[in-house]
Every structure is written in C-alpha cells, then in structure tokens.
Amino acid sequence: MARNPKWSRDELILALDLYIIVNPVHTSDKNPEVIAISELLNVLPIHPYAEHGEKFRNANGVYMKLCNFLRFDPNYSGTGLQRGSKLEELIWNEFSNRIKPWEVSTVK
C-alpha cells in the first residue's frame, strides 16, 4: 500500500491551530475536535482523492501531528514526538509567536 502524501503547509496550519485549542497531552484521537479536523482534511481538495490511503488524515494521524508540535513547545517539559518534518518546524516558528498566553493552557 502506498504511503499517504506528506502534510501540506495548509494542513499543518490547521493542525497547529488545533494544537493551540486542544492540549495534546490531555486528549486523544477520540476528542471531537480532533475528529472534526480529520473529517475536514479528508474533504479538502489539497490532495487528489486517488492519493488518499485507507488511513488518510484519520483522527489518530491528526492526533500524532499535534504530538509532533510538542517538541517545539517551550512550555512542554517532555520531548514530544521526534519524527516530524522540517515543515512542521517552519510552521511552528512562523505562527507560534502569534499565540497569546491566555489563548493556550500551559502544556506540561
């Protein structure tokens, strides 16, 4: 089975927005907001439908992407998932400085 396509810039921006709303340390792939982003990513015309594998942007994959962002979060005392992409770091660096402290619960 072919791998799912790499996450696009727009998909990662949506995932980072969800990261800001949902603390990945205290949630799971069962969170309704994680499921909603998964469903949205599955209908967006970013990748041709023919490239959608069986697990394309499923809730577990979205949740794992949130955990990838943990490795960049200075408020997180752990290490986060280490197998992310360079684009994740670029997106974090571009947008994380726009996060106001009152918009994010501290990730521990």
LUMNU-117757 format. One record per atom (N, C-alpha, C): residue in three letters; x, y, z; atom name. Coordinates in steps of 0.05 Angstrom, whole numbers. Layout:
# residues N
+--------+--------+--------+--------+------+
: kollum :      X :      Y :      Z : vogu :
+--------+--------+--------+--------+------+
:    ALA :      X :      Y :      Z :   CA :
...
+--------+--------+--------+--------+------+
***
This chain:
# residues 108
+--------+--------+--------+--------+------+
: kollum :      X :      Y :      Z : vogu :
+--------+--------+--------+--------+------+
:    MET :     17 :    -24 :      0 :    N :
:    MET :      0 :      0 :      0 :   CA :
:    MET :     18 :     25 :      0 :    C :
:    ALA :     11 :     44 :    -16 :    N :
:    ALA :     26 :     69 :    -18 :   CA :
:    ALA :     22 :     86 :      7 :    C :
:    ARG :     42 :    101 :     14 :    N :
:    ARG :     40 :    119 :     37 :   CA :
:    ARG :     22 :    142 :     30 :    C :
:    ASN :     11 :    154 :     51 :    N :
:    ASN :     -5 :    178 :     47 :   CA :
:    ASN :     14 :    201 :     39 :    C :
:    PRO :      4 :    221 :     25 :    N :
:    PRO :     21 :    243 :     18 :   CA :
:    PRO :     30 :    259 :     42 :    C :
:    LYS :     52 :    272 :     39 :    N :
:    LYS :     62 :    289 :     61 :   CA :
:    LYS :     42 :    311 :     67 :    C :
:    TRP :     43 :    319 :     92 :    N :
:    TRP :     25 :    341 :    100 :   CA :
:    TRP :     33 :    367 :     86 :    C :
:    SER :     13 :    381 :     77 :    N :
:    SER :     18 :    407 :     63 :   CA :
:    SER :     20 :    429 :     84 :    C :
:    ARG :     29 :    452 :     75 :    N :
:    ARG :     30 :    475 :     92 :   CA :
:    ARG :      3 :    482 :    104 :    C :
:    ASP :    -18 :    482 :     88 :    N :
:    ASP :    -44 :    489 :     97 :   CA :
:    ASP :    -54 :    469 :    118 :    C :
:    GLU :    -49 :    443 :    113 :    N :
:    GLU :    -57 :    423 :    132 :   CA :
:    GLU :    -43 :    427 :    159 :    C :
:    LEU :    -18 :    433 :    158 :    N :
:    LEU :     -2 :    437 :    183 :   CA :
:    LEU :    -12 :    462 :    198 :    C :
:    ILE :    -20 :    483 :    183 :    N :
:    ILE :    -30 :    507 :    196 :   CA :
:    ILE :    -56 :    500 :    211 :    C :
:    LEU :    -73 :    484 :    199 :    N :
:    LEU :    -98 :    475 :    212 :   CA :
:    LEU :    -91 :    458 :    237 :    C :
:    ALA :    -71 :    441 :    235 :    N :
:    ALA :    -63 :    424 :    258 :   CA :
:    ALA :    -52 :    442 :    280 :    C :
:    LEU :    -36 :    461 :    274 :    N :
:    LEU :    -25 :    479 :    294 :   CA :
:    LEU :    -47 :    495 :    308 :    C :
:    ASP :    -67 :    504 :    292 :    N :
:    ASP :    -90 :    518 :    304 :   CA :
:    ASP :   -104 :    499 :    324 :    C :
:    LEU :   -107 :    474 :    317 :    N :
:    LEU :   -119 :    455 :    335 :   CA :
:    LEU :   -102 :    451 :    360 :    C :
:    TYR :    -76 :    450 :    356 :    N :
:    TYR :    -57 :    447 :    378 :   CA :
:    TYR :    -61 :    469 :    399 :    C :
:    ILE :    -66 :    493 :    389 :    N :
:    ILE :    -69 :    516 :    406 :   CA :
:    ILE :    -95 :    513 :    423 :    C :
:    ILE :   -115 :    501 :    411 :    N :
:    ILE :   -141 :    497 :    424 :   CA :
:    ILE :   -142 :    473 :    442 :    C :
:    VAL :   -130 :    451 :    433 :    N :
:    VAL :   -131 :    426 :    447 :   CA :
:    VAL :   -103 :    418 :    456 :    C :
:    ASN :   -100 :    414 :    482 :    N :
:    ASN :    -74 :    406 :    493 :   CA :
:    ASN :    -71 :    376 :    487 :    C :
:    PRO :    -52 :    369 :    469 :    N :
:    PRO :    -49 :    341 :    461 :   CA :
:    PRO :    -41 :    322 :    484 :    C :
:    VAL :    -30 :    334 :    506 :    N :
:    VAL :    -22 :    317 :    528 :   CA :
:    VAL :    -47 :    307 :    543 :    C :
:    HIS :    -68 :    322 :    542 :    N :
:    HIS :    -92 :    316 :    558 :   CA :
:    HIS :   -116 :    308 :    540 :    C :
:    THR :   -110 :    298 :    517 :    N :
:    THR :   -132 :    290 :    499 :   CA :
:    THR :   -123 :    265 :    484 :    C :
:    SER :   -138 :    257 :    464 :    N :
:    SER :   -132 :    234 :    448 :   CA :
:    SER :   -144 :    237 :    420 :    C :
:    ASP :   -142 :    216 :    404 :    N :
:    ASP :   -154 :    216 :    378 :   CA :
:    ASP :   -185 :    213 :    380 :    C :
:    LYS :   -195 :    210 :    404 :    N :
:    LYS :   -224 :    208 :    408 :   CA :
:    LYS :   -237 :    236 :    412 :    C :
:    ASN :   -221 :    256 :    415 :    N :
:    ASN :   -231 :    283 :    420 :   CA :
:    ASN :   -247 :    292 :    396 :    C :
:    PRO :   -271 :    303 :    400 :    N :
:    PRO :   -289 :    311 :    378 :   CA :
:    PRO :   -275 :    332 :    360 :    C :
:    GLU :   -259 :    349 :    370 :    N :
:    GLU :   -246 :    369 :    353 :   CA :
:    GLU :   -224 :    356 :    336 :    C :
:    VAL :   -210 :    336 :    346 :    N :
:    VAL :   -191 :    321 :    330 :   CA :
:    VAL :   -205 :    307 :    308 :    C :
:    ILE :   -227 :    294 :    314 :    N :
:    ILE :   -243 :    280 :    294 :   CA :
:    ILE :   -254 :    300 :    273 :    C :
:    ALA :   -262 :    323 :    282 :    N :
:    ALA :   -273 :    343 :    263 :   CA :
:    ALA :   -251 :    352 :    243 :    C :
:    ILE :   -227 :    357 :    253 :    N :
:    ILE :   -205 :    365 :    235 :   CA :
:    ILE :   -198 :    342 :    216 :    C :
:    SER :   -199 :    318 :    226 :    N :
:    SER :   -194 :    294 :    208 :   CA :
:    SER :   -215 :    294 :    186 :    C :
:    GLU :   -240 :    298 :    193 :    N :
:    GLU :   -261 :    297 :    172 :   CA :
:    GLU :   -257 :    320 :    152 :    C :
:    LEU :   -250 :    344 :    162 :    N :
:    LEU :   -245 :    367 :    145 :   CA :
:    LEU :   -222 :    361 :    125 :    C :
:    LEU :   -200 :    350 :    136 :    N :
:    LEU :   -177 :    345 :    119 :   CA :
:    LEU :   -183 :    324 :     97 :    C :
:    ASN :   -202 :    307 :    103 :    N :
:    ASN :   -209 :    286 :     84 :   CA :
:    ASN :   -226 :    297 :     61 :    C :
:    VAL :   -239 :    320 :     64 :    N :
:    VAL :   -255 :    330 :     42 :   CA :
:    VAL :   -243 :    354 :     28 :    C :
:    LEU :   -221 :    366 :     40 :    N :
:    LEU :   -208 :    388 :     27 :   CA :
:    LEU :   -195 :    379 :      1 :    C :
:    PRO :   -195 :    395 :    -20 :    N :
:    PRO :   -183 :    387 :    -45 :   CA :
:    PRO :   -153 :    393 :    -47 :    C :
:    ILE :   -139 :    387 :    -25 :    N :
:    ILE :   -110 :    392 :    -24 :   CA :
:    ILE :    -94 :    370 :    -39 :    C :
:    HIS :   -103 :    345 :    -34 :    N :
:    HIS :    -90 :    322 :    -47 :   CA :
:    HIS :   -111 :    308 :    -64 :    C :
:    PRO :   -103 :    299 :    -87 :    N :
:    PRO :   -123 :    283 :   -104 :   CA :
:    PRO :   -134 :    260 :    -88 :    C :
:    TYR :   -159 :    255 :    -91 :    N :
:    TYR :   -172 :    233 :    -76 :   CA :
:    TYR :   -158 :    206 :    -81 :    C :
:    ALA :   -147 :    203 :   -105 :    N :
:    ALA :   -133 :    178 :   -111 :   CA :
:    ALA :   -108 :    173 :    -93 :    C :
:    GLU :    -98 :    195 :    -81 :    N :
:    GLU :    -75 :    192 :    -63 :   CA :
:    GLU :    -83 :    186 :    -34 :    C :
:    HIS :   -109 :    186 :    -29 :    N :
:    HIS :   -118 :    181 :     -2 :   CA :
:    HIS :   -117 :    151 :      4 :    C :
:    GLY :    -99 :    144 :     22 :    N :
:    GLY :    -98 :    116 :     31 :   CA :
:    GLY :   -120 :    110 :     51 :    C :
:    GLU :   -121 :     86 :     60 :    N :
:    GLU :   -141 :     77 :     79 :   CA :
:    GLU :   -142 :     94 :    104 :    C :
:    LYS :   -118 :    103 :    113 :    N :
:    LYS :   -116 :    118 :    138 :   CA :
:    LYS :   -110 :    147 :    133 :    C :
:    PHE :   -117 :    157 :    110 :    N :
:    PHE :   -111 :    185 :    103 :   CA :
:    PHE :   -122 :    204 :    124 :    C :
:    ARG :   -105 :    219 :    137 :    N :
:    ARG :   -112 :    240 :    156 :   CA :
:    ARG :   -134 :    231 :    175 :    C :
:    ASN :   -132 :    206 :    185 :    N :
:    ASN :   -151 :    197 :    204 :   CA :
:    ASN :   -146 :    210 :    231 :    C :
:    ALA :   -164 :    206 :    250 :    N :
:    ALA :   -162 :    220 :    276 :   CA :
:    ALA :   -135 :    213 :    290 :    C :
:    ASN :   -126 :    189 :    288 :    N :
:    ASN :   -101 :    182 :    301 :   CA :
:    ASN :    -78 :    197 :    288 :    C :
:    GLY :    -78 :    200 :    261 :    N :
:    GLY :    -57 :    215 :    247 :   CA :
:    GLY :    -57 :    244 :    255 :    C :
:    VAL :    -81 :    256 :    258 :    N :
:    VAL :    -83 :    284 :    266 :   CA :
:    VAL :    -72 :    287 :    294 :    C :
:    TYR :    -80 :    269 :    312 :    N :
:    TYR :    -70 :    270 :    340 :   CA :
:    TYR :    -40 :    267 :    341 :    C :
:    MET :    -29 :    249 :    325 :    N :
:    MET :      0 :    246 :    324 :   CA :
:    MET :     14 :    272 :    314 :    C :
:    LYS :      1 :    285 :    295 :    N :
:    LYS :     12 :    310 :    285 :   CA :
:    LYS :     13 :    331 :    307 :    C :
:    LEU :     -8 :    332 :    324 :    N :
:    LEU :     -8 :    350 :    347 :   CA :
:    LEU :     15 :    344 :    365 :    C :
:    CYS :     20 :    318 :    370 :    N :
:    CYS :     43 :    310 :    387 :   CA :
:    CYS :     69 :    317 :    374 :    C :
:    ASN :     71 :    318 :    348 :    N :
:    ASN :     96 :    327 :    335 :   CA :
:    ASN :    103 :    356 :    343 :    C :
:    PHE :     82 :    373 :    346 :    N :
:    PHE :     87 :    400 :    353 :   CA :
:    PHE :     97 :    403 :    382 :    C :
:    LEU :     92 :    384 :    398 :    N :
:    LEU :    102 :    385 :    426 :   CA :
:    LEU :    132 :    390 :    428 :    C :
:    ARG :    147 :    378 :    409 :    N :
:    ARG :    176 :    380 :    411 :   CA :
:    ARG :    186 :    409 :    408 :    C :
:    PHE :    170 :    427 :    397 :    N :
:    PHE :    177 :    455 :    394 :   CA :
:    PHE :    167 :    473 :    416 :    C :
:    ASP :    149 :    463 :    432 :    N :
:    ASP :    135 :    479 :    452 :   CA :
:    ASP :    153 :    483 :    477 :    C :
:    PRO :    162 :    508 :    482 :    N :
:    PRO :    179 :    512 :    505 :   CA :
:    PRO :    165 :    509 :    532 :    C :
:    ASN :    138 :    508 :    532 :    N :
:    ASN :    123 :    504 :    556 :   CA :
:    ASN :    119 :    474 :    563 :    C :
:    TYR :    128 :    457 :    545 :    N :
:    TYR :    125 :    428 :    549 :   CA :
:    TYR :    151 :    417 :    560 :    C :
:    SER :    149 :    403 :    582 :    N :
:    SER :    173 :    393 :    596 :   CA :
:    SER :    183 :    366 :    584 :    C :
:    GLY :    168 :    354 :    567 :    N :
:    GLY :    177 :    329 :    555 :   CA :
:    GLY :    191 :    333 :    528 :    C :
:    THR :    192 :    313 :    512 :    N :
:    THR :    206 :    315 :    486 :   CA :
:    THR :    188 :    316 :    462 :    C :
:    GLY :    163 :    307 :    465 :    N :
:    GLY :    145 :    306 :    442 :   CA :
:    GLY :    154 :    284 :    423 :    C :
:    LEU :    140 :    281 :    401 :    N :
:    LEU :    147 :    261 :    381 :   CA :
:    LEU :    170 :    273 :    364 :    C :
:    GLN :    190 :    257 :    359 :    N :
:    GLN :    214 :    267 :    345 :   CA :
:    GLN :    214 :    263 :    315 :    C :
:    ARG :    196 :    248 :    304 :    N :
:    ARG :    197 :    241 :    276 :   CA :
:    ARG :    178 :    259 :    260 :    C :
:    GLY :    182 :    284 :    261 :    N :
:    GLY :    165 :    302 :    246 :   CA :
:    GLY :    181 :    313 :    222 :    C :
:    SER :    169 :    332 :    208 :    N :
:    SER :    181 :    343 :    185 :   CA :
:    SER :    193 :    371 :    190 :    C :
:    LYS :    210 :    379 :    172 :    N :
:    LYS :    222 :    406 :    174 :   CA :
:    LYS :    200 :    427 :    171 :    C :
:    LEU :    180 :    421 :    155 :    N :
:    LEU :    158 :    440 :    150 :   CA :
:    LEU :    143 :    445 :    176 :    C :
:    GLU :    140 :    425 :    193 :    N :
:    GLU :    127 :    429 :    219 :   CA :
:    GLU :    142 :    450 :    235 :    C :
:    GLU :    168 :    448 :    235 :    N :
:    GLU :    184 :    468 :    250 :   CA :
:    GLU :    181 :    496 :    238 :    C :
:    LEU :    180 :    497 :    211 :    N :
:    LEU :    176 :    523 :    198 :   CA :
:    LEU :    149 :    536 :    205 :    C :
:    ILE :    129 :    519 :    205 :    N :
:    ILE :    102 :    529 :    212 :   CA :
:    ILE :    101 :    537 :    242 :    C :
:    TRP :    113 :    522 :    259 :    N :
:    TRP :    115 :    529 :    288 :   CA :
:    TRP :    129 :    556 :    291 :    C :
:    ASN :    151 :    559 :    278 :    N :
:    ASN :    167 :    584 :    280 :   CA :
:    ASN :    152 :    608 :    269 :    C :
:    GLU :    137 :    603 :    248 :    N :
:    GLU :    122 :    625 :    235 :   CA :
:    GLU :     98 :    634 :    252 :    C :
:    PHE :     84 :    615 :    264 :    N :
:    PHE :     58 :    622 :    277 :   CA :
:    PHE :     58 :    621 :    307 :    C :
:    SER :     76 :    607 :    320 :    N :
:    SER :     74 :    604 :    349 :   CA :
:    SER :     79 :    631 :    364 :    C :
:    ASN :     93 :    650 :    352 :    N :
:    ASN :     97 :    675 :    365 :   CA :
:    ASN :     71 :    692 :    365 :    C :
:    ARG :     51 :    683 :    350 :    N :
:    ARG :     26 :    698 :    350 :   CA :
:    ARG :      7 :    688 :    371 :    C :
:    ILE :     15 :    667 :    385 :    N :
:    ILE :     -2 :    655 :    406 :   CA :
:    ILE :      0 :    673 :    431 :    C :
:    LYS :    -23 :    683 :    440 :    N :
:    LYS :    -24 :    699 :    464 :   CA :
:    LYS :    -25 :    680 :    488 :    C :
:    PRO :    -11 :    686 :    510 :    N :
:    PRO :    -11 :    668 :    533 :   CA :
:    PRO :    -38 :    659 :    543 :    C :
:    TRP :    -58 :    676 :    541 :    N :
:    TRP :    -84 :    670 :    552 :   CA :
:    TRP :    -99 :    651 :    533 :    C :
:    GLU :    -89 :    647 :    508 :    N :
:    GLU :   -103 :    630 :    489 :   CA :
:    GLU :    -95 :    601 :    491 :    C :
:    VAL :    -74 :    596 :    506 :    N :
:    VAL :    -63 :    569 :    508 :   CA :
:    VAL :    -60 :    561 :    537 :    C :
:    SER :    -71 :    538 :    544 :    N :
:    SER :    -65 :    528 :    570 :   CA :
:    SER :    -37 :    516 :    570 :    C :
:    THR :    -22 :    520 :    591 :    N :
:    THR :      5 :    511 :    591 :   CA :
:    THR :      6 :    481 :    588 :    C :
:    VAL :     23 :    471 :    569 :    N :
:    VAL :     26 :    443 :    564 :   CA :
:    VAL :     47 :    432 :    582 :    C :
:    LYS :     40 :    413 :    598 :    N :
:    LYS :     60 :    400 :    617 :   CA :
:    LYS :     59 :    371 :    614 :    C :
+--------+--------+--------+--------+------+
***
